[in-house]
């Protein structure tokens, strides 16, 4: 079966004609992972010219990646899609020349053309705007802008470094690529709402109606990453990974759909096992065996009856972190998990002790963002962000 690469491309002009930029992403169709991002400052041009330049850049990138792959082009420009698929005739002289470049690139290749709504083309749109923002005062038309480089609109955030640790106190010998991990706790379930213990080895509840609303809300706020607001200087989301439990898979599926991605499972992200206490309230668990309850509280190596100790849990959780960092090196990945796994990521990021497993609050569908450079360095961008809920 032939490899399929998806191209999403977009262009914009502030003035039409005016300051113009183009953006394109190349996506692995089988996995939904973004494998190339291109932001190109065009100079003074029309929207249509910028759209064509974005398409050409995306096609060239896809061909460079795999010359034999089938290509699926998705754009919100009905003009470009109709002209390239043969539905509309190209009349404008500027478009004729650009259209010929496209036809030359796709000659002999299997290419499909699809119009998509603007809201589904947000990644390419963000890159086009980034190109205009970063080089709007420059006359260097045709320059590619590396995604993750400083943005004029957020230049006042001077302590945020795009590719290296931000603090001057951080180690200076970091060689691993920056991977941004966006940690999201699952939405509410019936057990969450009843304030009952819900671990990785008991009942596996679905999201409640409120939990699905949580998931939709967090999906929308995550779309700000790489586009606008406080997270605009982080690279856009390119992958979604979740715990194998139903509540996390449902939350991850909602997020992945908003990004046009597939979600994948990692068994090591499963919530800690509470054993015999699963499904009980805290008071009920304590009453069932008060001595075991008190020995467990604050302990690293004591487990609940038939459950899992922090020591054992932390080993598999850190393995999950390493797996995710290796598989998505240099990218931004959403990780949908539970309270304890998210605390475990924070514990590692802060180089913390046992108490890091109970001190942070982690609300349903809260957002926690850490930046990691392999095992060499880490920094916390935000924790337990809930303004969208």
C-alpha positions as CSV (number, residue, x, y, z in Angstrom):
1,X,0.0,0.0,0.0
2,X,1.4,3.4,-1.0
3,X,2.4,5.9,1.6
4,X,0.0,8.9,1.7
5,X,1.2,12.4,2.7
6,X,-1.4,15.1,3.5
7,X,-0.6,18.7,2.8
8,X,-2.6,21.5,4.5
9,X,-1.7,24.9,3.1
10,X,-2.9,28.5,3.6
11,X,-1.9,32.0,2.7
12,X,-3.0,35.5,3.8
13,X,-2.5,39.1,2.9
14,X,-3.1,42.1,5.1
15,X,-4.3,44.6,2.6
16,X,-4.9,42.3,-0.5
17,X,-2.4,43.2,-1.9
18,X,-0.4,43.9,1.3
19,X,2.0,42.1,3.7
20,X,1.6,38.4,2.9
21,X,2.6,35.1,4.3
22,X,2.1,31.5,3.6
23,X,2.1,28.3,5.8
24,X,2.0,24.6,5.1
25,X,2.2,21.4,7.0
26,X,2.9,17.9,5.8
27,X,1.1,15.1,7.7
28,X,1.6,11.4,7.7
29,X,-1.8,10.1,6.8
30,X,-1.5,6.7,8.5
31,X,-0.6,8.2,11.9
32,X,-1.9,11.8,11.7
33,X,1.5,13.1,12.8
34,X,2.7,16.4,11.5
35,X,6.2,15.7,10.0
36,X,7.0,19.1,8.4
37,X,6.0,22.7,9.1
38,X,6.8,25.6,6.7
39,X,6.1,29.3,7.3
40,X,7.2,31.6,4.4
41,X,7.1,35.4,4.3
42,X,5.9,36.4,0.8
43,X,6.3,40.2,0.8
44,X,3.6,42.4,-0.7
45,X,1.1,40.1,-2.5
46,X,-2.5,39.1,-2.8
47,X,-4.2,36.4,-0.9
48,X,-4.4,34.2,-3.9
49,X,-0.6,34.5,-4.6
50,X,0.1,33.7,-1.0
51,X,-2.2,30.6,-1.2
52,X,-0.3,29.3,-4.2
53,X,3.1,29.9,-2.7
54,X,1.9,27.9,0.4
55,X,0.8,25.1,-1.8
56,X,4.1,25.0,-3.8
57,X,6.1,25.0,-0.5
58,X,4.0,22.1,0.9
59,X,4.3,20.1,-2.3
60,X,8.0,20.5,-2.5
61,X,8.4,19.5,1.2
62,X,6.2,16.3,0.6
63,X,8.2,15.4,-2.5
64,X,11.5,15.9,-0.6
65,X,10.2,13.6,2.2
66,X,9.0,10.8,-0.2
67,X,9.0,11.2,-3.9
68,X,6.9,8.1,-4.4
69,X,4.1,9.0,-1.9
70,X,0.5,9.7,-2.9
71,X,-0.4,13.3,-1.9
72,X,-3.7,14.6,-0.5
73,X,-4.0,18.4,-0.7
74,X,-6.4,20.1,1.7
75,X,-6.9,23.9,1.5
76,X,-9.7,26.4,2.5
77,X,-9.1,28.3,-0.8
78,X,-11.9,27.1,-3.1
79,X,-10.2,29.1,-5.9
80,X,-6.9,27.1,-5.7
81,X,-8.6,23.7,-5.2
82,X,-11.0,24.2,-8.1
83,X,-8.2,25.5,-10.4
84,X,-5.8,22.7,-9.6
85,X,-8.5,20.0,-9.9
86,X,-9.6,21.3,-13.3
87,X,-12.9,22.7,-12.3
88,X,-12.1,26.4,-12.9
89,X,-9.9,27.9,-15.5
90,X,-6.9,30.1,-14.5
91,X,-7.2,33.5,-16.0
92,X,-5.0,35.9,-14.0
93,X,-1.4,36.1,-15.3
94,X,0.1,35.7,-11.8
95,X,-2.0,32.7,-11.2
96,X,-1.1,31.1,-14.5
97,X,2.6,31.1,-13.7
98,X,2.1,29.7,-10.2
99,X,-0.4,27.2,-11.4
100,X,2.2,25.9,-13.9
101,X,4.7,25.5,-11.1
102,X,2.2,23.4,-9.2
103,X,1.4,21.3,-12.3
104,X,5.1,20.7,-12.9
105,X,5.5,19.4,-9.3
106,X,2.6,17.0,-9.4
107,X,3.2,15.7,-12.9
108,X,3.2,11.9,-12.8
109,X,2.1,11.7,-9.2
110,X,-1.2,10.6,-7.6
111,X,-2.7,13.8,-6.1
112,X,-6.2,14.4,-4.7
113,X,-7.6,17.9,-4.0
114,X,-10.0,18.7,-1.2
115,X,-11.6,21.9,0.0
116,X,-11.9,22.2,3.8
117,X,-13.5,24.8,6.0
118,X,-11.1,27.5,7.4
119,X,-11.5,26.3,11.0
120,X,-10.0,22.9,10.0
121,X,-7.0,24.6,8.3
122,X,-5.9,26.3,11.5
123,X,-2.4,24.9,11.5
124,X,-1.4,26.3,8.1
125,X,-3.3,29.5,8.9
126,X,-1.2,29.9,12.1
127,X,2.0,29.4,10.2
128,X,1.0,32.0,7.5
129,X,0.2,34.5,10.2
130,X,3.5,33.7,12.0
131,X,5.4,34.4,8.8
132,X,3.7,37.8,8.5
133,X,4.2,38.6,12.2
134,X,7.9,37.7,12.3
135,X,9.0,39.4,9.1
136,X,6.4,42.1,8.5
137,X,9.0,44.8,8.8
138,X,11.5,43.0,6.5
139,X,11.9,43.3,2.8
140,X,13.2,39.7,2.6
141,X,10.3,38.2,0.6
142,X,10.5,34.5,0.0
143,X,12.2,33.8,3.3
144,X,11.2,30.7,5.3
145,X,10.5,31.3,9.0
146,X,11.4,28.4,11.3
147,X,8.3,27.5,13.4
148,X,9.0,28.3,17.0
149,X,11.1,31.4,16.3
150,X,10.2,34.6,18.2
151,X,6.9,36.4,17.3
152,X,6.7,40.2,17.3
153,X,3.3,40.1,19.0
154,X,4.8,38.3,22.0
155,X,8.3,39.8,22.0
156,X,7.7,41.3,25.4
157,X,7.9,37.8,26.9
158,X,11.7,38.0,26.8
159,X,12.3,35.2,29.3
160,X,10.8,32.5,27.0
161,X,13.4,30.8,24.8
162,X,12.0,28.9,21.9
163,X,14.5,26.1,21.6
164,X,16.6,26.1,24.7
165,X,15.9,26.3,28.5
166,X,14.7,29.8,29.4
167,X,16.6,30.2,32.7
168,X,20.2,31.3,32.6
169,X,20.7,28.9,35.6
170,X,19.7,25.9,33.5
171,X,22.5,23.5,32.3
172,X,24.4,24.9,29.2
173,X,25.2,21.5,27.6
174,X,21.7,20.6,26.4
175,X,21.9,18.7,23.1
176,X,18.5,16.9,22.9
177,X,15.7,18.5,20.8
178,X,12.9,20.4,22.6
179,X,9.8,18.3,23.1
180,X,6.7,20.0,24.5
181,X,4.4,17.8,26.5
182,X,0.9,19.1,27.0
183,X,-0.7,17.1,29.9
184,X,-4.5,17.0,30.1
185,X,-6.4,15.2,32.8
186,X,-9.5,13.3,31.5
187,X,-13.0,14.9,31.9
188,X,-15.3,14.1,34.8
189,X,-16.9,10.6,35.3
190,X,-19.6,9.5,37.8
191,X,-16.9,8.4,40.2
192,X,-15.1,11.8,39.9
193,X,-18.4,13.6,40.6
194,X,-19.1,11.3,43.6
195,X,-15.6,12.0,44.9
196,X,-14.7,8.3,44.8
197,X,-11.3,6.7,44.3
198,X,-10.9,5.7,40.6
199,X,-7.6,4.0,39.8
200,X,-6.1,1.9,37.1
201,X,-7.2,-1.6,38.3
202,X,-10.8,-1.2,39.2
203,X,-13.9,0.0,37.4
204,X,-13.2,1.8,34.1
205,X,-16.0,4.4,33.9
206,X,-16.9,6.5,30.9
207,X,-17.1,10.2,30.8
208,X,-20.3,11.7,32.2
209,X,-22.2,14.3,30.3
210,X,-20.2,17.0,32.1
211,X,-17.0,15.1,31.3
212,X,-17.7,15.3,27.6
213,X,-18.3,19.0,27.9
214,X,-15.0,19.3,29.7
215,X,-13.3,17.5,26.8
216,X,-14.8,19.8,24.2
217,X,-13.8,22.9,26.2
218,X,-10.2,21.7,26.6
219,X,-10.0,20.8,22.9
220,X,-10.8,24.4,22.0
221,X,-8.3,26.0,24.4
222,X,-5.5,23.7,23.1
223,X,-6.0,25.1,19.6
224,X,-4.5,28.3,21.0
225,X,-1.1,26.6,21.1
226,X,1.1,28.0,18.4
227,X,-1.6,30.5,17.3
228,X,-2.6,33.0,19.9
229,X,-2.6,33.9,23.6
230,X,0.0,32.9,26.2
231,X,0.9,29.7,24.3
232,X,1.4,31.2,20.8
233,X,5.2,30.7,20.9
234,X,4.9,27.0,21.4
235,X,4.9,24.8,18.3
236,X,1.4,23.6,17.2
237,X,0.1,20.2,18.4
238,X,1.2,17.4,16.1
239,X,0.2,14.2,18.1
240,X,-2.2,13.0,20.9
241,X,-1.4,10.1,23.2
242,X,-3.6,8.7,26.0
243,X,-3.8,6.2,28.8
244,X,-5.7,3.1,27.7
245,X,-8.6,3.7,30.1
246,X,-12.0,4.6,28.7
247,X,-12.2,8.1,30.3
248,X,-8.9,9.1,28.9
249,X,-9.5,7.6,25.5
250,X,-12.8,9.5,25.2
251,X,-11.1,12.8,26.2
252,X,-8.2,12.2,23.8
253,X,-10.6,11.3,20.9
254,X,-12.4,14.6,21.4
255,X,-9.1,16.5,21.4
256,X,-7.7,14.6,18.4
257,X,-10.8,15.2,16.3
258,X,-10.5,19.0,16.9
259,X,-6.9,18.8,15.4
260,X,-7.7,16.3,12.6
261,X,-5.4,13.8,14.3
262,X,-5.6,10.2,15.6
263,X,-5.0,9.4,19.2
264,X,-2.7,6.6,20.3
265,X,-2.5,4.7,23.6
266,X,0.4,4.1,26.0
267,X,-0.2,1.4,28.6
268,X,2.3,2.9,31.0
269,X,0.1,6.0,31.4
270,X,-2.6,4.0,33.2
271,X,-3.6,5.5,36.6
272,X,-2.0,4.1,39.7
273,X,-3.7,1.0,41.1
274,X,-5.7,1.6,44.3
275,X,-6.5,-2.1,44.7
276,X,-9.3,-2.8,47.2
277,X,-9.9,0.9,47.7
278,X,-11.1,1.5,44.2
279,X,-14.6,2.8,44.0
280,X,-14.7,3.9,47.7
281,X,-14.6,7.4,49.1
282,X,-11.6,8.3,51.2
283,X,-13.6,7.9,54.4
284,X,-14.7,4.4,53.3
285,X,-11.2,3.3,52.4
286,X,-9.9,4.5,55.7
287,X,-12.6,2.7,57.6
288,X,-11.9,-0.5,55.8
289,X,-8.4,-0.7,57.2
290,X,-7.3,2.3,59.2
291,X,-3.8,0.9,59.9
292,X,-3.1,0.2,56.2
293,X,-4.5,3.7,55.3
294,X,-2.2,5.5,57.7
295,X,0.8,3.5,56.7
296,X,0.1,4.3,53.0
297,X,-0.3,8.0,53.4
298,X,2.9,9.8,52.7
299,X,4.7,6.6,51.8
300,X,6.9,5.9,48.7
301,X,6.9,2.1,49.0
302,X,3.7,1.1,50.8
303,X,0.8,0.1,48.5
304,X,-3.0,-0.1,49.2
305,X,-4.2,-3.7,49.7
306,X,-3.7,-5.4,46.3
307,X,-2.8,-2.0,44.8
308,X,0.4,-0.2,43.6
309,X,3.0,1.7,45.5
310,X,4.4,5.0,44.3
311,X,7.8,3.4,43.9
312,X,6.4,0.8,41.4
313,X,4.1,3.3,39.7
314,X,6.8,5.9,39.2
315,X,9.0,3.4,37.4
316,X,6.4,2.7,34.7
317,X,5.3,6.4,34.5
318,X,8.9,7.6,33.9
319,X,9.2,4.9,31.2
320,X,6.0,6.4,29.6
321,X,7.6,9.8,29.7
322,X,10.8,8.5,28.0
323,X,8.8,6.6,25.3
324,X,6.7,9.7,24.5
325,X,9.8,12.0,24.4
326,X,11.6,9.7,22.1
327,X,8.6,9.0,19.8
328,X,7.7,12.7,19.5
329,X,11.1,14.4,19.8
330,X,11.1,18.0,18.6
331,X,7.3,18.1,18.5
332,X,4.4,19.2,20.7
333,X,2.3,16.3,21.9
334,X,-0.9,16.2,24.0
335,X,-0.8,13.5,26.7
336,X,-4.2,12.7,28.2
337,X,-3.8,10.9,31.5
338,X,-4.9,11.0,35.2
339,X,-4.0,12.8,38.4
340,X,-1.1,10.6,39.4
341,X,0.7,10.4,36.0
342,X,0.5,14.1,35.5
343,X,1.9,14.6,39.0
344,X,4.6,12.2,38.0
345,X,5.6,14.2,35.0
346,X,5.7,17.3,37.2
347,X,7.8,15.5,39.9
348,X,10.4,14.6,37.2
349,X,10.4,18.1,35.7
350,X,11.0,19.7,39.1
351,X,13.4,17.0,40.2
352,X,11.1,16.6,43.2
353,X,10.7,14.1,45.9
354,X,7.8,11.9,47.1
355,X,5.7,14.9,48.2
356,X,5.4,16.0,44.6
357,X,2.9,13.2,44.2
358,X,0.3,14.9,46.5
359,X,1.1,18.6,46.5
360,X,-0.1,19.7,43.0
361,X,-3.8,20.0,42.3
362,X,-4.8,18.5,39.0
363,X,-8.4,19.2,38.0
364,X,-10.5,17.4,35.4
365,X,-9.5,18.6,31.9
366,X,-6.9,21.0,33.3
367,X,-3.8,21.8,31.2
368,X,-0.3,21.3,32.4
369,X,2.6,22.1,30.0
370,X,6.2,21.0,30.4
371,X,9.1,21.4,28.0
372,X,11.7,18.7,28.0
373,X,15.1,18.1,26.3
374,X,15.3,14.3,26.6
375,X,16.5,13.5,30.1
376,X,18.8,16.5,30.1
377,X,16.6,19.4,31.1
378,X,13.0,20.4,31.7
379,X,10.9,23.4,32.6
380,X,7.3,23.9,33.6
381,X,5.3,26.4,31.5
382,X,1.9,26.1,33.3
383,X,0.2,23.7,35.7
384,X,-3.5,22.9,36.4
385,X,-4.7,25.6,34.0
386,X,-8.5,25.7,34.2
387,X,-9.7,29.1,32.8
388,X,-11.5,27.3,30.0
389,X,-13.7,25.3,32.4
